[in-house]
Amino acid sequence: MRYTLLCLFLLVCQLQVLAQQPQNRGFKKVKVASADETGILYEESHALVIGNSNYTGGWSSLPGVKDDIRAVSRTLEKKGFNVVIGENFTKAQLDSAYSSFIATYGNELNNRLLFYFAGHGYTVEASYGDKLGYLVPVDAPNPELNENRFQSASMEMAQVEIYAKRVQCKHALFVFDACFAGSVFAQTRAISDAISYKTSQPVRQFITSGDENEQVPDQSIFRDKFVQAISSTTADGNSDGYLTGTELGEYLQSTVIAASQNTQHPQYGKIRNPALDKGDFVFVVNSNLSVAASSKPSLGTIEQLETEGMIEIRSELYGKVFLDDLEVSNVAPDSSLFLHRVESGLHNLRIEGQENWWGKIQVKAGESTLLEVRSYQNVSEELPFMKMIRVEGGEFSMGTSNGLPDQQPSHVIKLDDFDIGAFEVTIRQFRTFIIETGYTTEAEQKAGDNLILTEDGALKKVTGLNWQFQSNGKKAKDLSLPVVFVTWNDAVAFTEWMTKKYSGNFSLPTEAQWEYAALGGVRRKMYRYAGSDQLEEVSRPRQNAKDFYTTRKKPNELGIYDMSGSVSEWCLDWYNKNYYRQSSLKEPQGPTSGDFKVLRGGSWFSDATYSQVFFRNKTNPNLSSFSDGFRVVRVSE
């Protein structure tokens, strides 16, 4: 968690000594239409992004900060900013970074500066009643152990106010991804339509990710909403094509409160100075795109460009198209969309609408690259046998500091790339395994009793159920349903068969792989459930259990379906309630032994709590149930 603090809105270059950075990087002039003419609003745009993650002195580490500063810096660079990054600063280094950055870039009237700080922060209540907010350097002691030494070793917000006044250019925006007492600025909710007036007046604006005494999660909701706001028209309140700092603050406040379930309350406002509170920081959100979209190709112009190419999208889906998190167009089925003037190189592309789709595409200069987007729901169950989703490896915080004891503590895990089934294993797929191997499941061997859910919603014991049946006890006719009444041992036998039959090393997912994939991997937004904060968006509610998997809901950020609700999913690991306190940091495989195996993701029969991403469940590996199934992963040899 990020404790009561501030997060500044500035960006990236891996800096240790700011003065060593290059002075010119092809800064883009941003033109804005004023009342009577078109003028240049900003000559140059510069951002300083500082992320403190490797804390000592009794503070928890914040591994998510590294992802934050990368994501923010990439987005700002696309908006024309020269981005400078600083990481893991002491108080002296913080002061040097701000002072050098302002001295280098802050003296030109028509420049704009953006500051972003991500890390711990703290608020101290003075004896006379004032509340003093502090940015916490990486070596500052925990104030609960030594408050006097903490104050001398940390940067007070009053110093940030001095920095703000030292800036000579018209507009400066300070963004703090953390909580603190907002004594530096006056809060405001007014949004003006008068862009030409607002951009001509000086302003120093501040946005924080939470109020004092709140804890901000390491996997930052605030950062996700911020990136979304400045890279699209989502937060443009009056739809005039410009996103002001005030509109940004209003958007972040409303969306973060909702996404955090009312536990995080961003604050925003302008400096308490009548000479510096009249204007508004401005992002152009509709005319600074690096690509243009059309339904017809224009290869003649592309072939003349040395660094740009074109993407042709043929899609089975309809929805909004995002290129590197920037909304560029809409796409419809059975038609082609052409994205012109796309810089050569590797790009992320996603579609949000009927289904969420995500992929990567390599663009070559002077060439048109075809991208065919197919619905995950229409994947053939012939070869390839199963639709797999690539999960790019990386570090993430596994578990949570606010959950049940067996979900704690949150700890950093590092995973390599792996593939995971887009869907849970179906009855049809399991039937193929049975036919080819002659395998007999444990339910068939024992012919014991299992519970079913009757049409009137009652539970009933029935003898002789196995993988061929669905949860209501009827023989399955729809073979695309996820297979149930299979034990952990049955699921492992299936993965061993897949390893022999198909290329790759198949297995059940480890708990770490399962949780990372459910969160969305590198694209994670820290939703409560896999793909949303609202369970009904990704899974059918319990009262509709008798037909729970007849209608597929939306997938998560990676295009993986039903990781919350549907059926509980077997994981490879043995269960130990204290395992998170001793888990290895690289590719954890779980305890070496135990009495129970792990189940994750909840099911159609679960309450919402069981379907949360962090919830851990367990059962005997020799038992099967009407609500337990599995999906597979594939890793490199």
Backbone torsions as a table, in degrees:
resi	resn	phi	psi	omega
1	MET	NA	148.4	173.9
2	ARG	-97.6	115.0	-174.6
3	TYR	-79.3	161.2	-176.6
4	THR	-28.5	103.9	-177.1
5	LEU	-162.7	-163.8	-175.1
6	LEU	-124.4	149.3	174.5
7	CYS	-129.9	114.9	-174.2
8	LEU	-85.9	153.8	-168.8
9	PHE	-100.1	69.4	-176.8
10	LEU	-143.3	163.9	-159.5
11	LEU	-128.7	-152.5	-137.7
12	VAL	-118.4	139.8	174.2
13	CYS	-166.3	7.1	-177.1
14	GLN	58.7	65.2	-174.9
15	LEU	-100.4	141.9	166.8
16	GLN	-113.4	-44.8	175.2
17	VAL	-121.2	113.4	-171.0
18	LEU	-61.2	-35.8	-174.6
19	ALA	-65.1	-15.4	-179.9
20	GLN	-82.4	-6.9	-176.4
21	GLN	-74.4	150.1	177.4
22	PRO	-62.6	146.4	-175.4
23	GLN	-85.0	-22.9	-179.0
24	ASN	-133.2	133.3	179.5
25	ARG	-137.5	36.8	177.7
26	GLY	69.0	48.3	-176.7
27	PHE	-63.1	140.5	-177.7
28	LYS	-92.5	134.1	172.4
29	LYS	-80.6	132.1	-178.6
30	VAL	-105.4	115.6	-178.3
31	LYS	-94.3	140.0	-179.9
32	VAL	-135.1	139.1	-179.7
33	ALA	-79.5	116.5	176.0
34	SER	-93.0	-170.2	-172.4
35	ALA	-62.9	-37.5	-174.0
36	ASP	-129.0	2.0	-179.5
37	GLU	-162.0	166.9	172.8
38	THR	-100.3	120.8	-177.9
39	GLY	-127.1	173.3	177.1
40	ILE	-91.9	115.2	-178.7
41	LEU	-73.5	-48.5	-179.1
42	TYR	-129.2	128.8	174.5
43	GLU	-72.8	-46.8	-179.7
44	GLU	-138.2	151.2	-179.3
45	SER	-126.5	125.5	-176.3
46	HIS	-130.9	141.5	-180.0
47	ALA	-132.4	137.4	174.2
48	LEU	-112.2	119.7	-179.7
49	VAL	-116.3	121.7	179.6
50	ILE	-120.0	128.6	178.4
51	GLY	-126.2	118.8	175.3
52	ASN	-103.5	118.3	-176.1
53	SER	-127.7	-34.3	-174.7
54	ASN	-93.6	78.0	-174.7
55	TYR	-85.0	150.6	170.6
56	THR	-123.8	-173.1	172.7
57	GLY	73.2	22.2	176.2
58	GLY	98.5	0.3	175.6
59	TRP	-92.0	147.8	176.3
60	SER	-75.7	149.1	175.2
61	SER	-71.5	156.1	-177.6
62	LEU	-128.0	77.0	-177.6
63	PRO	-62.0	-27.2	-179.5
64	GLY	-66.2	-19.1	-179.6
65	VAL	-61.5	-35.4	180.0
66	LYS	-61.8	-41.6	176.9
67	ASP	-64.7	-38.1	-178.1
68	ASP	-60.7	-50.5	-174.7
69	ILE	-69.9	-29.7	175.2
70	ARG	-67.2	-46.2	-177.4
71	ALA	-65.4	-43.8	-178.6
72	VAL	-66.7	-42.6	-177.8
73	SER	-64.7	-42.8	178.7
74	ARG	-59.7	-43.1	-178.1
75	THR	-65.8	-43.7	-179.4
76	LEU	-66.6	-37.7	177.5
77	GLU	-61.1	-37.9	177.6
78	LYS	-67.9	-23.0	177.1
79	LYS	-90.2	10.1	173.9
80	GLY	95.3	10.2	-178.5
81	PHE	-88.0	142.5	162.3
82	ASN	-82.8	119.4	-171.5
83	VAL	-110.0	132.0	176.9
84	VAL	-118.9	131.8	-177.0
85	ILE	-114.5	140.6	171.0
86	GLY	-129.9	141.8	-177.3
87	GLU	-132.3	139.6	170.7
88	ASN	55.7	61.8	-175.8
89	PHE	-94.4	143.9	166.3
90	THR	-81.6	177.9	179.3
91	LYS	-61.4	-44.4	-179.3
92	ALA	-63.5	-39.0	179.3
93	GLN	-69.6	-36.7	175.1
94	LEU	-59.9	-48.2	-178.5
95	ASP	-62.8	-42.0	179.4
96	SER	-64.8	-40.2	-178.6
97	ALA	-64.5	-48.1	-179.9
98	TYR	-64.6	-45.0	-177.9
99	SER	-62.8	-45.9	-178.8
100	SER	-66.5	-40.3	-180.0
101	PHE	-62.7	-45.5	-179.5
102	ILE	-67.0	-40.8	178.9
103	ALA	-64.0	-34.8	-177.3
104	THR	-79.2	-41.2	-170.9
105	TYR	-118.9	-7.1	-169.2
106	GLY	-98.8	9.7	-175.4
107	ASN	-101.6	-6.4	178.7
108	GLU	-92.5	126.9	-173.5
109	LEU	-56.3	-41.1	-173.8
110	ASN	-95.6	15.8	168.6
111	ASN	-84.0	158.8	168.8
112	ARG	-124.6	141.2	-179.0
113	LEU	-119.1	138.7	177.7
114	LEU	-127.9	130.8	-178.6
115	PHE	-117.1	133.1	179.6
116	TYR	-132.9	121.8	176.1
117	PHE	-119.9	128.8	175.9
118	ALA	-124.1	126.7	-179.5
119	GLY	162.2	-164.9	178.8
120	HIS	-77.9	151.9	172.9
121	GLY	-145.6	168.3	-174.5
122	TYR	-154.5	151.5	176.7
123	THR	-121.1	129.0	177.3
124	VAL	-110.9	131.1	176.6
125	GLU	-93.3	117.3	-178.7
126	ALA	-73.4	162.6	-178.9
127	SER	-64.0	-24.7	-179.5
128	TYR	-92.7	7.0	171.1
129	GLY	103.9	-19.7	179.6
130	ASP	-70.0	153.3	177.1
131	LYS	-111.8	122.4	-174.9
132	LEU	-106.1	116.6	179.0
133	GLY	-89.5	144.9	-178.1
134	TYR	-133.2	139.9	162.7
135	LEU	-82.9	136.7	-174.2
136	VAL	-101.8	112.8	172.3
137	PRO	-66.6	163.8	-173.2
138	VAL	-68.1	-22.3	-176.7
139	ASP	-105.3	9.2	-179.7
140	ALA	-72.9	142.4	178.1
141	PRO	-74.5	157.6	176.5
142	ASN	-68.0	126.5	-177.4
143	PRO	-62.6	-22.7	177.9
144	GLU	-70.0	-17.3	178.0
145	LEU	-98.2	-36.1	-177.9
146	ASN	-157.0	88.6	-174.2
147	GLU	-67.4	-40.1	-178.5
148	ASN	-63.2	-45.2	178.8
149	ARG	-68.0	-33.6	176.8
150	PHE	-59.5	-46.6	-177.1
151	GLN	-63.3	-38.6	-179.6
152	SER	-73.4	-23.6	-177.0
153	ALA	-96.8	-1.5	-175.8
154	SER	-116.8	167.2	-177.7
155	MET	-100.5	115.4	-179.3
156	GLU	-74.0	149.3	179.8
157	MET	-64.8	-22.1	175.0
158	ALA	-60.9	-31.2	177.1
159	GLN	-70.1	-35.9	176.1
160	VAL	-63.6	-36.6	176.6
161	GLU	-62.2	-38.7	176.6
162	ILE	-63.7	-43.1	176.4
163	TYR	-58.2	-44.5	-178.1
164	ALA	-59.4	-39.5	-180.0
165	LYS	-76.0	-22.6	-179.7
166	ARG	-74.5	-24.4	178.5
167	VAL	-65.6	129.9	-178.9
168	GLN	-96.8	-19.7	178.9
169	CYS	-72.1	164.0	-171.7
170	LYS	-62.6	-46.4	-167.5
171	HIS	-121.4	132.8	173.9
172	ALA	-140.0	134.2	179.9
173	LEU	-123.0	125.7	178.5
174	PHE	-109.9	123.8	-179.1
175	VAL	-120.6	130.1	-178.0
176	PHE	-120.0	113.9	177.7
177	ASP	-86.4	71.2	178.7
178	ALA	178.5	177.7	-172.6
179	CYS	-109.4	146.6	172.6
180	PHE	-168.8	172.1	178.6
181	ALA	-75.6	122.4	-172.7
182	GLY	-85.0	62.1	-177.7
183	SER	-81.9	-13.4	-177.0
184	VAL	-78.8	-31.0	-173.1
185	PHE	-125.3	158.6	174.8
186	ALA	-95.4	127.7	-179.0
187	GLN	-72.4	148.9	-179.0
188	THR	-147.2	153.8	177.1
189	ARG	-126.6	3.3	-176.7
190	ALA	-77.3	136.1	175.7
191	ILE	-121.3	120.0	-175.2
192	SER	-97.1	146.1	175.2
193	ASP	-87.8	-12.0	-170.7
194	ALA	-85.8	78.3	-178.1
195	ILE	-61.0	-42.6	-176.6
196	SER	-61.1	-35.0	177.7
197	TYR	-76.5	-47.7	-175.0
198	LYS	-61.2	-36.8	-177.1
199	THR	-78.4	-15.9	-179.6
200	SER	-88.1	-13.1	-176.2
201	GLN	-101.5	146.3	179.5
202	PRO	-72.1	150.3	-179.9
203	VAL	-156.7	146.9	169.0
204	ARG	-126.1	113.3	-174.2
205	GLN	-115.3	153.5	-176.3
206	PHE	-135.5	140.4	173.6
207	ILE	-136.2	132.7	174.8
208	THR	-118.8	156.9	-176.4
209	SER	-86.4	-3.8	178.6
210	GLY	-169.2	169.9	178.4
211	ASP	-87.1	172.0	179.4
212	GLU	-63.7	154.8	177.4
213	ASN	65.4	14.2	174.0
214	GLU	-105.6	151.2	175.2
215	GLN	-104.4	130.2	-178.6
216	VAL	-101.0	129.6	-177.3
217	PRO	-64.2	146.7	179.1
218	ASP	-60.6	-41.0	173.8
219	GLN	-81.1	101.4	-160.7
220	SER	-79.4	114.5	169.6
221	ILE	-64.3	-41.8	-177.6
222	PHE	-57.6	-46.1	-178.9
223	ARG	-61.4	-43.5	179.8
224	ASP	-59.1	-44.7	-178.9
225	LYS	-69.2	-35.6	178.3
226	PHE	-63.8	-48.4	179.5
227	VAL	-60.7	-43.6	178.7
228	GLN	-60.2	-40.5	-175.8
229	ALA	-66.2	-46.4	-174.0
230	ILE	-83.5	-10.5	-178.5
231	SER	-105.1	6.2	179.9
232	SER	-150.7	-177.7	178.9
233	THR	-92.3	7.7	-173.0
234	THR	-56.2	-41.1	-173.2
235	ALA	-96.6	2.3	-179.9
236	ASP	-73.9	92.2	-169.5
237	GLY	-59.9	-37.7	-177.9
238	ASN	-105.9	10.7	173.7
239	SER	54.9	39.0	179.2
240	ASP	-98.0	2.9	178.9
241	GLY	91.0	-0.6	-179.8
242	TYR	-126.8	136.1	176.5
243	LEU	-106.5	112.4	179.2
244	THR	-86.6	163.5	177.0
245	GLY	-60.3	-35.1	179.1
246	THR	-69.3	-42.8	175.5
247	GLU	-61.8	-39.5	178.6
248	LEU	-62.2	-45.1	178.3
249	GLY	-61.9	-42.1	178.9
250	GLU	-62.9	-43.4	-179.0
251	TYR	-65.5	-46.4	-178.9
252	LEU	-63.5	-38.9	179.8
253	GLN	-62.6	-48.4	-175.1
254	SER	-71.3	-41.4	-175.1
255	THR	-77.6	-36.6	-179.8
256	VAL	-70.3	-38.5	176.7
257	ILE	-58.6	-44.5	-179.3
258	ALA	-66.7	-46.2	-175.9
259	ALA	-69.2	-26.7	-179.3
260	SER	-92.8	9.3	-178.8
261	GLN	58.2	41.4	174.9
262	ASN	67.0	25.3	178.0
263	THR	-104.4	-9.0	-176.7
264	GLN	-134.2	126.1	-171.6
265	HIS	-127.5	89.5	178.7
266	PRO	-58.0	149.2	177.9
267	GLN	-121.8	150.9	177.9
268	TYR	-152.0	156.4	179.5
269	GLY	173.0	-170.8	-178.3
270	LYS	-118.5	159.7	-177.5
271	ILE	-60.5	148.0	178.3
272	ARG	-80.5	72.3	180.0
273	ASN	-154.2	116.7	-174.5
274	PRO	-63.3	-18.6	179.5
275	ALA	-85.3	-11.6	-173.3
276	LEU	-128.9	24.1	-177.4
277	ASP	-127.1	18.5	-175.9
278	LYS	-95.4	-31.5	-173.5
279	GLY	-90.6	-163.0	179.8
280	ASP	-155.5	131.7	173.3
281	PHE	-63.2	142.6	-173.5
282	VAL	-133.4	133.9	166.6
283	PHE	-110.4	137.6	172.1
284	VAL	-87.3	124.0	-174.0
285	VAL	-115.3	3.1	179.8
286	ASN	-132.8	-2.4	-176.0
287	SER	-132.6	11.3	-178.3
288	ASN	-116.2	30.4	-178.6
289	LEU	-74.1	146.6	177.5
290	SER	-89.7	-5.2	-179.7
291	VAL	-131.5	157.5	172.6
292	ALA	-124.5	144.4	-176.4
293	ALA	-114.0	147.2	175.9
294	SER	-155.7	172.4	177.1
295	SER	-97.7	0.2	-179.9
296	LYS	-130.3	144.9	-178.0
297	PRO	-75.7	158.1	174.1
298	SER	-140.9	60.9	-173.9
299	LEU	-63.9	-25.8	-179.4
300	GLY	-57.6	-42.1	179.8
301	THR	-75.4	-33.5	-178.3
302	ILE	-67.0	-39.4	-176.5
303	GLU	-65.6	-16.7	179.1
304	GLN	-87.3	-7.6	-176.8
305	LEU	-95.7	137.9	-176.4
306	GLU	-86.1	-23.1	-172.6
307	THR	-124.1	6.4	-175.4
308	GLU	-126.6	153.2	177.1
309	GLY	-136.9	-164.7	-177.6
310	MET	-135.3	147.6	174.6
311	ILE	-114.9	128.0	171.3
312	GLU	-104.4	122.8	-179.4
313	ILE	-108.0	120.6	171.0
314	ARG	-111.5	116.9	-167.9
315	SER	-125.0	141.8	168.6
316	GLU	-85.4	-7.1	-174.6
317	LEU	-110.2	161.8	168.8
318	TYR	-118.9	150.0	179.0
319	GLY	157.4	-173.4	178.2
320	LYS	-82.5	140.6	-179.9
321	VAL	-104.3	129.3	178.3
322	PHE	-119.7	126.2	175.0
323	LEU	-109.3	115.0	-177.2
324	ASP	52.1	46.2	176.8
325	ASP	71.2	7.9	177.4
326	LEU	-107.0	122.6	179.8
327	GLU	-70.6	125.0	-174.9
328	VAL	-119.0	-25.5	-176.2
329	SER	-174.1	-175.5	171.5
330	ASN	-116.1	152.5	178.4
331	VAL	-129.3	149.3	179.9
332	ALA	-129.7	153.5	179.2
333	PRO	-62.5	154.3	174.2
334	ASP	60.1	31.9	175.1
335	SER	-149.4	164.5	179.4
336	SER	-108.5	139.8	174.2
337	LEU	-117.5	133.5	-179.0
338	PHE	-112.7	125.8	174.7
339	LEU	-103.5	113.7	-176.2
340	HIS	-93.9	159.2	172.7
341	ARG	55.5	46.7	175.3
342	VAL	-92.6	129.2	-179.7
343	GLU	-60.4	140.3	178.8
344	SER	-63.8	150.4	-178.2
345	GLY	126.2	-174.5	-177.5
346	LEU	-87.5	131.4	-178.1
347	HIS	-129.1	150.3	170.6
348	ASN	-91.8	137.1	178.3
349	LEU	-135.5	134.6	177.6
350	ARG	-139.3	158.3	176.8
351	ILE	-125.6	130.8	177.4
352	GLU	-118.0	123.9	179.8
353	GLY	169.7	-117.3	179.6
354	GLN	-55.0	-43.0	169.9
355	GLU	-137.3	156.0	170.9
356	ASN	-91.7	123.2	-178.4
357	TRP	-125.1	142.8	179.2
358	TRP	-144.4	141.2	178.0
359	GLY	-162.9	177.3	178.1
360	LYS	-116.6	151.1	179.3
361	ILE	-143.9	137.5	178.4
362	GLN	-98.4	120.0	-178.4
363	VAL	-104.5	131.5	178.0
364	LYS	-107.3	143.0	-178.6
365	ALA	-61.2	134.0	176.3
366	GLY	74.5	8.5	-177.4
367	GLU	-126.4	157.2	174.0
368	SER	-102.1	127.6	-178.9
369	THR	-108.7	126.4	-178.8
370	LEU	-87.6	132.4	174.7
371	LEU	-125.5	117.9	178.0
372	GLU	-101.1	120.2	-177.3
373	VAL	-105.1	118.2	-178.4
374	ARG	-114.4	147.0	178.9
375	SER	-65.3	134.9	175.2
376	TYR	-64.4	-25.6	-176.7
377	GLN	-78.3	-12.8	-176.6
378	ASN	-107.7	18.6	-177.7
379	VAL	-70.4	133.7	178.1
380	SER	-68.3	140.5	176.3
381	GLU	-95.0	14.0	167.1
382	GLU	-86.6	-151.4	178.0
383	LEU	-75.5	134.9	-6.4
384	PRO	-64.7	144.7	-172.0
385	PHE	-59.0	-28.7	-171.0
386	MET	-152.9	138.2	176.0
387	LYS	-74.0	120.2	-179.9
388	MET	-112.0	144.0	178.1
389	ILE	-109.4	128.5	177.4
390	ARG	-75.9	128.4	176.9
391	VAL	-111.9	110.5	179.7
392	GLU	-69.1	128.9	-176.9
393	GLY	-68.5	172.0	179.0
394	GLY	161.8	-173.7	177.5
395	GLU	-94.3	145.8	172.8
396	PHE	-154.6	161.7	178.1
397	SER	-90.4	109.6	-179.4
398	MET	-87.5	140.2	-178.1
399	GLY	82.5	-174.5	-177.5
400	THR	-145.6	149.7	178.6
401	SER	-87.7	-2.3	-175.9
402	ASN	-117.0	7.2	-174.2
403	GLY	-100.3	-156.1	178.4
404	LEU	-70.2	161.5	-176.7
405	PRO	-54.7	-37.3	-177.2
406	ASP	-78.6	-4.4	175.2
407	GLN	-96.9	1.7	-175.4
408	GLN	-115.9	156.6	-5.4
409	PRO	-85.3	165.8	169.5
410	SER	-66.0	129.5	-175.4
411	HIS	-142.2	147.3	-174.0
412	VAL	-79.9	129.9	179.3
413	ILE	-123.1	144.7	175.2
414	LYS	-119.4	128.4	-178.6
415	LEU	-123.4	147.9	170.4
416	ASP	-82.4	171.4	176.3
417	ASP	-60.4	148.1	172.1
418	PHE	-155.8	165.2	174.7
419	ASP	-108.1	146.8	178.3
420	ILE	-137.5	147.7	-179.7
421	GLY	-59.9	132.2	177.1
422	ALA	-66.1	-25.1	-179.6
423	PHE	-131.4	162.5	171.7
424	GLU	-68.7	153.8	-179.8
425	VAL	-61.0	131.7	-175.0
426	THR	-92.4	167.1	176.0
427	ILE	-61.5	-39.7	179.6
428	ARG	-62.1	-45.2	180.0
429	GLN	-65.0	-41.7	179.6
430	PHE	-67.1	-35.9	177.9
431	ARG	-62.3	-40.3	177.4
432	THR	-58.7	-43.8	176.9
433	PHE	-59.7	-45.4	-179.4
434	ILE	-62.6	-45.4	-177.3
435	ILE	-63.2	-43.7	-174.7
436	GLU	-75.6	-27.1	-174.0
437	THR	-109.7	-20.4	-174.3
438	GLY	72.4	17.7	-177.6
439	TYR	-63.6	141.5	175.3
440	THR	-112.0	120.0	-177.7
441	THR	-70.7	163.1	-179.4
442	GLU	-65.1	-33.9	177.5
443	ALA	-64.3	-35.8	178.5
444	GLU	-72.3	-33.4	179.7
445	GLN	-70.2	-38.9	-172.7
446	LYS	-92.8	-30.3	-178.0
447	ALA	50.9	45.4	-179.0
448	GLY	-89.1	-171.2	-179.5
449	ASP	-86.7	144.5	171.9
450	ASN	-136.1	152.5	174.2
451	LEU	-80.6	147.8	169.6
452	ILE	-131.4	166.8	174.6
453	LEU	-108.6	118.2	-178.2
454	THR	-77.9	169.8	-177.5
455	GLU	-61.7	-27.9	179.9
456	ASP	-90.4	9.4	174.5
457	GLY	87.7	8.7	-179.4
458	ALA	-93.7	151.4	174.7
459	LEU	-88.3	141.3	-176.0
460	LYS	-146.1	139.0	175.9
461	LYS	-83.1	134.0	179.7
462	VAL	-136.2	142.0	-180.0
463	THR	-97.9	143.2	170.8
464	GLY	90.0	15.4	178.8
465	LEU	-81.3	147.1	178.6
466	ASN	-152.0	-165.5	-173.4
467	TRP	-59.2	-18.3	-178.1
468	GLN	-80.7	-6.1	-175.0
469	PHE	-108.0	155.5	173.1
470	GLN	-101.3	177.9	-166.4
471	SER	-64.9	-22.0	179.1
472	ASN	-87.4	6.3	176.2
473	GLY	88.1	0.6	179.9
474	LYS	-92.3	148.3	176.5
475	LYS	-61.9	130.5	-174.0
476	ALA	-70.6	129.3	171.7
477	LYS	-99.2	-34.0	178.4
478	ASP	-89.2	101.1	-175.2
479	LEU	-78.5	-0.5	176.3
480	SER	-87.6	-2.1	176.3
481	LEU	-69.1	150.7	174.8
482	PRO	-64.6	139.8	-179.0
483	VAL	-71.4	138.2	176.2
484	VAL	-128.9	-177.2	-174.9
485	PHE	58.0	37.4	175.0
486	VAL	-121.4	139.4	179.0
487	THR	-84.9	173.0	174.7
488	TRP	-60.2	-41.7	179.9
489	ASN	-63.5	-37.0	176.4
490	ASP	-64.1	-42.5	-179.0
491	ALA	-64.2	-41.7	178.2
492	VAL	-63.5	-40.3	177.8
493	ALA	-60.5	-38.7	178.0
494	PHE	-62.3	-45.6	-178.3
495	THR	-67.0	-34.0	177.8
496	GLU	-66.6	-37.3	175.4
497	TRP	-64.5	-43.0	178.9
498	MET	-61.9	-38.7	179.6
499	THR	-61.4	-39.0	179.2
500	LYS	-73.1	-37.9	-172.2
501	LYS	-83.4	-35.7	-174.2
502	TYR	-121.1	156.1	179.3
503	SER	-67.2	140.7	179.7
504	GLY	115.4	163.9	-179.4
505	ASN	-107.2	101.4	-174.4
506	PHE	-96.0	148.5	176.2
507	SER	-162.9	176.2	166.3
508	LEU	-71.9	152.6	177.5
509	PRO	-70.2	144.6	167.2
510	THR	-68.8	164.4	176.3
511	GLU	-57.8	-40.5	-179.1
512	ALA	-64.1	-45.2	178.1
513	GLN	-62.8	-43.0	-178.6
514	TRP	-61.5	-48.5	-176.6
515	GLU	-66.2	-41.0	179.4
516	TYR	-62.0	-45.3	179.1
517	ALA	-66.0	-41.7	-180.0
518	ALA	-63.4	-36.5	178.4
519	LEU	-69.9	-21.2	-178.5
520	GLY	108.7	11.8	177.0
521	GLY	57.4	-136.3	-179.1
522	VAL	-68.1	-13.7	-179.4
523	ARG	-100.9	14.4	-173.5
524	ARG	-62.9	142.6	177.2
525	LYS	-118.1	9.7	176.1
526	MET	59.9	42.1	174.8
527	TYR	-69.1	157.3	178.1
528	ARG	-68.5	-39.4	176.7
529	TYR	-112.3	173.2	-175.8
530	ALA	-75.7	90.0	177.0
531	GLY	113.8	-5.1	-177.6
532	SER	-170.1	159.6	169.6
533	ASP	-86.9	-7.0	179.9
534	GLN	-114.1	115.9	-175.0
535	LEU	-60.2	-35.7	-176.7
536	GLU	-66.2	-15.9	177.2
537	GLU	-77.3	-23.1	-176.0
538	VAL	-119.6	-7.6	-177.8
539	SER	-154.8	151.2	177.1
540	ARG	-74.5	140.8	-179.8
541	PRO	-67.7	162.7	-173.1
542	ARG	-62.1	-33.4	-176.1
543	GLN	-66.9	-13.7	176.4
544	ASN	-105.3	29.3	-170.3
545	ALA	-60.9	-33.1	-173.2
546	LYS	-64.8	-21.3	175.3
547	ASP	-129.1	40.5	-168.4
548	PHE	-60.7	-33.4	-174.0
549	TYR	-112.5	27.6	176.9
550	THR	-85.2	-18.9	178.2
551	THR	-126.4	116.2	-178.7
552	ARG	-81.3	133.9	177.7
553	LYS	-91.9	-169.8	-174.0
554	LYS	-76.1	152.5	179.6
555	PRO	-83.6	-179.0	175.3
556	ASN	-87.0	-167.9	-173.2
557	GLU	-62.0	-23.6	-178.8
558	LEU	-95.5	-3.1	-177.0
559	GLY	88.5	21.7	179.2
560	ILE	-99.2	133.1	-174.5
561	TYR	-101.2	149.2	163.6
562	ASP	63.8	32.5	175.5
563	MET	-84.0	-8.7	166.6
564	SER	-121.0	130.7	-176.9
565	GLY	78.8	-154.1	-175.7
566	SER	58.0	-108.1	174.8
567	VAL	-121.8	149.0	171.9
568	SER	-66.4	144.7	-170.3
569	GLU	-116.4	126.9	176.2
570	TRP	-63.0	137.6	171.2
571	CYS	-112.9	164.5	-175.9
572	LEU	-70.1	-28.1	-166.7
573	ASP	-76.5	148.0	161.4
574	TRP	-70.8	152.7	-179.7
575	TYR	-93.9	135.5	171.3
576	ASN	-145.4	122.5	-174.7
577	LYS	-63.7	-22.3	-178.9
578	ASN	-103.5	10.3	-172.4
579	TYR	-63.1	-34.4	-177.3
580	TYR	-64.2	-17.6	179.1
581	ARG	-83.4	-8.1	-177.8
582	GLN	-136.8	10.2	-176.2
583	SER	-63.8	142.1	175.0
584	SER	-69.3	158.1	-174.7
585	LEU	-88.0	-17.9	-176.4
586	LYS	-122.9	120.0	176.8
587	GLU	46.3	57.6	-179.3
588	PRO	-63.0	137.4	-177.7
589	GLN	-106.7	1.7	-179.5
590	GLY	89.2	175.2	178.9
591	PRO	-60.9	158.5	-178.2
592	THR	-79.1	-16.5	179.6
593	SER	-158.5	171.4	178.9
594	GLY	170.2	-176.3	178.6
595	ASP	-101.5	-22.3	-174.2
596	PHE	-130.6	154.2	171.6
597	LYS	-104.0	156.1	-174.3
598	VAL	-82.0	140.2	168.4
599	LEU	-120.5	139.1	-178.7
600	ARG	-130.9	155.3	168.6
601	GLY	96.2	-4.0	-178.0
602	GLY	66.4	-171.3	-178.5
603	SER	-154.6	-179.1	176.6
604	TRP	-61.9	-23.2	-177.0
605	PHE	-95.5	-3.4	-175.2
606	SER	-86.7	154.5	163.3
607	ASP	-70.5	163.1	-175.6
608	ALA	-58.0	-33.5	-178.3
609	THR	-56.2	-41.0	-176.5
610	TYR	-69.7	-18.1	-176.6
611	SER	-92.8	-2.7	177.9
612	GLN	-66.4	149.4	-174.6
613	VAL	-57.0	-38.3	-172.9
614	PHE	-86.2	-6.5	-175.1
615	PHE	-72.4	133.9	179.9
616	ARG	-112.4	131.9	176.9
617	ASN	-125.9	170.3	-176.2
618	LYS	-152.4	155.4	172.0
619	THR	-162.6	169.3	180.0
620	ASN	-65.8	130.9	-177.7
621	PRO	-65.7	-12.2	180.0
622	ASN	-95.1	0.8	-177.6
623	LEU	-103.8	150.6	175.1
624	SER	-124.0	163.5	-174.3
625	SER	-150.0	161.2	176.9
626	PHE	-74.1	-3.5	-178.0
627	SER	-125.5	9.5	-177.7
628	ASP	-113.4	132.0	176.0
629	GLY	-143.1	-151.1	-179.1
630	PHE	-167.6	164.6	168.3
631	ARG	-133.3	169.6	-173.6
632	VAL	-118.0	158.7	171.1
633	VAL	-122.4	160.0	175.8
634	ARG	-131.8	129.8	179.3
635	VAL	-122.2	161.6	178.2
636	SER	-70.9	150.3	179.6
637	GLU	-66.2	NA	NA
